[in-house]
Amino acid sequence: MSSLPSLHGRRGTLAGVLTLVVGLRAHAGPPAPPLSRVAATSVPSPTDAPTDPPTELQVGQSPSATAAPAAEPDLGPILPASIPVTLDIPSIGVHTTNLVPLNVGADGVLPPPTDYATAGYYTGGPTPGQLGAAVIAAHVDGKSGPAVFYRLGELAPGALVHVTRQDGTVATFTIDTIARYPKAQFPTQLVYGSATSRAEIRLITCGGAYDRSTGHYVDNVIAFGHLDP
């Protein structure tokens, strides 16, 4: 089974540090949409059955007719690969430049940005705007106070996220939902592997209570969004 990073963090002597630790955990994914109701049909009695069996072809269908090709799925807007350089989230006052690459090391750990005032992007996935889920992570706080994603948990559905890319384009995402998960139940598949039909984004930081015995926050805050047309 392949493994993907999950997010951990602490504060204190290493205030606000977020460490992304490799560890794939099974996750059921987002709840399925409600099924539409299907009208009940009655079963015909033997006396209602047709005298002659139905022919192979239905009325109006010629022997040469073929099924129409399935329509290709609408993937929505998709951008080519381009490194993110600036992140803006107006509703929570985020503006950070010079986004840094985050790479998984030989020890299976994806270190966070060393600068508490900037964010990092996961190089093992798509860049923001490409098909799939692009991941951006940042500190929630540091030794001197709030960091980039201190207010990430305040985001609301409909909030806009602007990512300026190296090619000069701006990928604008709309937030769909915000969630908080215990770190022991980090939804790896939902974060990294669930976006297969459009360009999406995941914004991740630490959250919940701070456990002084371990020096870590107990939860992760994750914002899920999709690329606007």
C-alpha positions as CSV (number, residue, x, y, z in Angstrom):
1,M,0.0,0.0,0.0
2,S,1.4,3.4,-0.9
3,S,1.7,6.0,1.8
4,L,1.0,9.7,1.8
5,P,1.8,12.4,4.4
6,S,-0.5,13.4,7.2
7,L,-0.1,16.5,9.3
8,H,1.2,17.0,12.8
9,G,2.4,20.0,14.8
10,R,3.6,21.3,18.1
11,R,4.5,24.5,19.8
12,G,6.7,25.4,22.8
13,T,10.4,25.2,22.1
14,L,9.4,24.3,18.6
15,A,6.4,26.6,18.6
16,G,3.8,26.0,15.9
17,V,5.9,23.4,14.0
18,L,3.8,21.2,11.7
19,T,5.3,17.9,10.8
20,L,3.8,16.0,7.9
21,V,4.2,12.3,8.7
22,V,3.8,9.6,6.1
23,G,1.0,7.2,7.0
24,L,-1.9,6.1,4.8
25,R,-5.1,5.3,6.7
26,A,-8.3,3.9,5.3
27,H,-11.0,6.5,5.0
28,A,-14.5,6.0,3.7
29,G,-14.4,9.4,1.9
30,P,-17.1,12.0,1.9
31,P,-20.7,10.9,2.5
32,A,-22.5,9.8,-0.7
33,P,-25.3,12.1,-1.9
34,P,-28.8,11.0,-1.0
35,L,-30.3,8.6,-3.5
36,S,-33.3,9.7,-5.4
37,R,-36.5,7.9,-4.7
38,V,-37.6,5.2,-7.2
39,A,-41.3,4.7,-7.7
40,A,-42.5,1.2,-6.8
41,T,-43.8,-0.9,-9.7
42,S,-46.2,-3.8,-9.5
43,V,-45.3,-7.3,-10.7
44,P,-47.7,-8.6,-13.4
45,S,-49.6,-11.7,-12.5
46,P,-49.4,-14.7,-14.9
47,T,-52.7,-13.7,-16.5
48,D,-51.3,-10.2,-17.3
49,A,-48.3,-11.6,-19.1
50,P,-48.2,-11.0,-22.9
51,T,-49.3,-13.8,-25.1
52,D,-46.2,-13.6,-27.2
53,P,-42.7,-13.0,-25.9
54,P,-41.2,-9.6,-26.7
55,T,-39.1,-9.4,-29.8
56,E,-35.4,-8.5,-29.4
57,L,-35.8,-5.1,-31.0
58,Q,-38.0,-2.4,-29.4
59,V,-40.5,-0.4,-31.4
60,G,-38.8,2.3,-33.4
61,Q,-35.4,0.7,-33.2
62,S,-33.8,-0.4,-36.4
63,P,-31.5,-3.4,-36.5
64,S,-28.6,-1.2,-37.5
65,A,-29.0,1.2,-34.6
66,T,-26.1,1.4,-32.2
67,A,-25.8,2.9,-28.7
68,A,-24.7,6.6,-28.6
69,P,-21.2,7.0,-27.2
70,A,-21.0,8.0,-23.6
71,A,-20.5,11.7,-23.0
72,E,-17.1,12.6,-21.7
73,P,-17.2,13.9,-18.1
74,D,-17.1,17.6,-17.5
75,L,-13.9,18.1,-15.6
76,G,-14.4,21.9,-15.2
77,P,-11.5,24.3,-15.5
78,I,-8.1,22.6,-15.6
79,L,-4.7,24.5,-15.7
80,P,-1.3,23.2,-16.7
81,A,1.3,22.7,-14.1
82,S,2.9,25.8,-12.6
83,I,4.5,26.4,-9.2
84,P,2.5,28.5,-6.7
85,V,4.3,31.6,-5.5
86,T,1.7,33.7,-3.6
87,L,-1.4,32.7,-1.5
88,D,-4.2,35.2,-0.7
89,I,-7.3,34.4,1.4
90,P,-9.0,37.8,1.8
91,S,-11.7,36.7,4.3
92,I,-9.2,35.7,6.9
93,G,-6.5,38.2,6.1
94,V,-3.9,35.8,4.6
95,H,-1.3,37.1,2.2
96,T,2.0,35.2,1.9
97,T,4.5,35.2,-0.9
98,N,7.4,32.9,-1.9
99,L,5.6,29.6,-1.2
100,V,8.2,26.9,-0.5
101,P,8.3,23.3,-1.8
102,L,7.7,20.6,0.8
103,N,9.3,17.3,0.1
104,V,9.1,14.0,1.9
105,G,12.5,13.0,3.2
106,A,14.1,9.6,3.5
107,D,12.7,9.3,7.0
108,G,9.1,9.6,5.6
109,V,8.7,13.1,7.1
110,L,7.5,16.2,5.2
111,P,9.0,19.1,7.1
112,P,7.0,22.3,7.3
113,P,8.2,25.7,6.2
114,T,10.9,27.1,8.4
115,D,9.4,30.6,8.1
116,Y,6.3,31.0,10.1
117,A,5.1,33.8,7.8
118,T,4.9,31.7,4.7
119,A,3.3,28.5,3.5
120,G,4.5,25.4,1.6
121,Y,3.1,23.3,-1.2
122,Y,3.3,19.5,-1.4
123,T,5.5,18.6,-4.4
124,G,4.2,15.0,-4.5
125,G,0.8,16.1,-5.8
126,P,-0.5,18.5,-8.5
127,T,0.2,22.2,-8.5
128,P,-2.8,24.4,-7.7
129,G,-5.1,24.4,-10.8
130,Q,-4.1,21.0,-12.1
131,L,-6.4,18.0,-12.1
132,G,-6.5,16.5,-8.6
133,A,-6.0,17.9,-5.1
134,A,-3.2,20.4,-4.5
135,V,-2.1,20.6,-0.9
136,I,-0.8,23.7,0.9
137,A,0.2,23.6,4.5
138,A,1.3,26.3,7.0
139,H,1.8,26.9,10.7
140,V,-1.0,27.9,13.0
141,D,1.2,29.7,15.4
142,G,4.8,30.2,16.4
143,K,6.9,31.4,19.3
144,S,6.0,35.0,18.7
145,G,2.2,34.5,18.1
146,P,-0.2,33.7,15.3
147,A,1.2,32.3,12.0
148,V,-0.1,32.1,8.4
149,F,-3.0,29.7,9.0
150,Y,-4.0,30.9,12.5
151,R,-7.5,31.8,11.3
152,L,-8.0,28.9,8.9
153,G,-10.7,27.4,11.0
154,E,-12.7,30.6,10.5
155,L,-13.1,30.0,6.8
156,A,-16.7,29.5,5.6
157,P,-18.1,27.8,2.5
158,G,-18.0,30.2,-0.4
159,A,-14.7,32.0,0.7
160,L,-12.2,32.6,-2.1
161,V,-8.6,31.4,-2.2
162,H,-6.3,33.0,-4.7
163,V,-3.1,31.3,-5.7
164,T,-0.7,33.2,-8.0
165,R,1.4,30.9,-10.0
166,Q,4.8,31.1,-11.6
167,D,3.4,31.4,-15.1
168,G,1.5,34.6,-14.1
169,T,-1.9,33.1,-13.9
170,V,-4.1,33.2,-10.7
171,A,-6.0,30.1,-9.7
172,T,-9.1,31.1,-7.7
173,F,-10.7,28.4,-5.6
174,T,-14.0,28.4,-3.8
175,I,-14.1,26.8,-0.3
176,D,-16.6,24.0,-0.1
177,T,-16.2,22.8,3.5
178,I,-14.0,23.1,6.6
179,A,-13.4,20.1,8.8
180,R,-11.4,19.2,11.9
181,Y,-10.0,15.7,12.4
182,P,-8.1,14.0,15.2
183,K,-4.5,13.4,14.1
184,A,-4.9,9.7,14.8
185,Q,-7.7,9.7,12.2
186,F,-6.1,11.9,9.6
187,P,-8.2,11.4,6.4
188,T,-5.3,10.7,4.1
189,Q,-7.4,9.4,1.2
190,L,-9.9,12.2,1.4
191,V,-7.2,14.8,1.4
192,Y,-4.8,13.4,-1.2
193,G,-6.7,11.0,-3.3
194,S,-10.3,11.9,-3.6
195,A,-10.2,14.6,-6.3
196,T,-10.3,12.6,-9.6
197,S,-12.8,14.7,-11.6
198,R,-11.7,18.3,-11.1
199,A,-9.0,20.6,-9.8
200,E,-9.2,21.1,-6.1
201,I,-7.2,22.5,-3.2
202,R,-6.6,21.4,0.4
203,L,-5.4,23.9,3.0
204,I,-4.0,22.2,6.2
205,T,-2.8,23.3,9.6
206,C,-3.0,22.2,13.2
207,G,-5.9,22.8,15.5
208,G,-7.9,21.7,18.5
209,A,-6.5,21.5,22.0
210,Y,-2.8,21.8,22.7
211,D,-1.5,18.7,24.5
212,R,1.3,19.8,26.8
213,S,2.3,16.3,27.6
214,T,3.2,15.6,24.0
215,G,3.9,19.1,22.8
216,H,1.4,18.7,19.9
217,Y,-2.0,19.9,18.9
218,V,-4.5,17.1,18.9
219,D,-6.3,17.9,15.6
220,N,-5.8,19.0,12.1
221,V,-8.0,21.7,10.4
222,I,-8.5,21.1,6.7
223,A,-10.2,23.4,4.2
224,F,-11.5,21.8,1.0
225,G,-12.1,23.8,-2.2
226,H,-12.5,23.6,-6.0
227,L,-11.1,25.7,-8.9
228,D,-13.5,28.3,-10.2
229,P,-14.1,28.7,-14.0
